[in-house]
């Protein structure tokens, strides 16, 4: 079993209100091989929702494009999602790239200018800190 961002399995939970479907993960879900998580929704944010980006590291601050601080929701959702992974003994996750929650290795820079920088989203950071291997939808190679 692996953890997978719900939007990659076809669930309409992205900030736009649609999915980021990748057929391979939908198939894995249908085969019962994944635990689906969406930290932003698990933190109480609606779908659709205003885009958000990490605007500060110290202290960690996540803001929406229209100026609302959603740090609390991002952190709470990441904690809930992490608890679910632990409950299922999940050691590998595939997360949506560039997301302020799930991005691993690359996220938006916090200026809402579509500029990508090196970095990890709130949930991806928690996973890495807990020793969970994190992939994105493009670099995951299924163990054979």
C-alpha distance (Angstrom), angle and dihedral (degrees) to the residues before:
residue distance angle dihedral
X1 . . .
X2 3.77 . .
X3 3.78 133.4 .
X4 3.81 116.1 -114.1
X5 3.79 133.1 -175.5
X6 3.81 106.7 -103.4
X7 3.79 92.5 -130.7
X8 3.82 90.5 60.0
X9 3.82 89.2 57.1
X10 3.80 90.8 55.0
X11 3.80 100.8 -95.1
X12 3.80 111.8 142.8
X13 3.80 98.4 -125.0
X14 3.81 103.7 115.3
X15 3.79 118.1 121.8
X16 3.82 87.3 -100.9
X17 3.81 91.5 55.2
X18 3.78 94.3 -111.2
X19 3.79 134.5 90.1
X20 3.79 134.8 -100.9
X21 3.80 91.1 -139.3
X22 3.77 119.4 -166.4
X23 3.80 108.5 -177.8
X24 3.81 94.2 -143.7
X25 3.81 91.3 60.8
X26 3.79 93.0 44.1
X27 3.81 88.3 53.5
X28 3.81 91.7 47.6
X29 3.82 88.4 50.9
X30 3.80 91.5 50.3
X31 3.82 88.3 50.7
X32 3.82 90.4 53.5
X33 3.80 94.2 -113.8
X34 3.80 99.3 124.3
X35 3.77 143.1 60.9
X36 3.81 106.7 -145.8
X37 3.79 119.9 -141.6
X38 3.82 136.5 175.8
X39 3.80 109.6 -176.9
X40 3.80 94.1 -169.7
X41 3.81 93.3 55.7
X42 3.82 90.6 39.7
X43 3.80 86.9 56.2
X44 3.79 91.1 57.4
X45 3.80 101.3 -99.0
X46 3.82 116.8 143.7
X47 3.79 128.9 -120.0
X48 2.94 115.9 -96.7
X49 3.80 100.0 30.7
X50 3.78 139.1 170.0
X51 3.83 111.4 -86.7
X52 3.80 114.1 -97.2
X53 3.80 134.1 -162.5
X54 3.78 137.0 -175.3
X55 3.81 102.7 -101.7
X56 3.82 99.3 174.1
X57 3.79 136.4 25.9
X58 3.82 98.4 -166.8
X59 2.90 101.9 68.5
X60 3.79 98.1 12.4
X61 3.79 106.6 -116.9
X62 3.80 128.0 177.2
X63 3.80 115.3 -169.3
X64 3.79 133.2 -177.2
X65 3.77 120.1 -124.5
X66 3.82 88.5 -105.7
X67 3.81 93.1 54.2
X68 3.82 106.2 -96.7
X69 3.80 118.8 139.8
X70 3.82 108.1 -127.2
X71 3.80 97.3 167.3
X72 3.80 92.1 116.1
X73 3.81 92.4 53.9
X74 3.81 92.7 46.8
X75 3.81 93.3 49.8
X76 3.80 94.0 43.5
X77 3.81 92.2 48.5
X78 3.79 91.6 48.1
X79 3.80 90.3 52.2
X80 3.81 92.3 49.4
X81 3.81 92.1 47.8
X82 3.81 91.3 47.5
X83 3.80 90.9 51.1
X84 3.81 89.7 53.1
X85 3.80 91.2 50.7
X86 3.80 90.8 50.0
X87 3.80 91.5 48.0
X88 3.82 88.5 57.0
X89 3.83 93.8 40.8
X90 3.81 90.7 -119.7
X91 3.82 114.2 175.5
X92 3.82 99.6 172.1
X93 3.80 130.5 51.3
X94 3.79 134.9 -177.0
X95 3.79 110.0 -151.8
X96 3.80 135.4 -176.0
X97 3.78 110.7 -92.1
X98 3.82 122.1 -118.1
X99 3.82 92.9 12.2
X100 3.82 117.0 139.2
X101 3.81 85.9 -130.3
X102 3.77 104.3 33.9
X103 3.80 107.1 20.3
X104 3.80 113.4 124.4
X105 3.78 118.9 -165.9
X106 3.80 95.1 -7.1
X107 3.81 132.7 47.7
X108 3.79 136.4 156.8
X109 3.80 114.1 -81.8
X110 3.81 99.5 -119.5
X111 3.81 96.8 -105.7
X112 3.83 97.0 93.7
X113 3.81 88.3 -125.7
X114 3.85 95.7 119.6
X115 3.81 89.1 -109.5
X116 3.80 114.1 149.7
X117 3.81 121.8 -145.8
X118 3.78 134.9 176.9
X119 3.78 109.9 -87.9
X120 3.77 147.7 97.4
X121 3.78 132.7 -104.6
X122 3.80 123.1 -115.8
X123 3.82 96.0 -96.8
X124 3.81 94.5 40.1
X125 3.82 88.8 55.0
X126 3.79 91.7 52.8
X127 3.80 91.5 48.7
X128 3.79 92.6 50.3
X129 3.80 91.6 47.3
X130 3.82 88.7 53.9
X131 3.81 92.0 51.1
X132 3.80 95.8 -106.1
X133 3.81 113.9 147.1
X134 3.80 110.0 -121.6
X135 3.80 126.0 -155.0
X136 3.78 132.2 168.8
X137 3.78 126.5 -133.7
X138 3.80 92.0 -91.6
X139 3.81 102.9 46.0
X140 3.81 102.4 41.1
X141 3.79 114.1 116.8
X142 3.79 113.5 -171.7
X143 3.79 114.6 -126.6
X144 3.79 110.0 -112.0
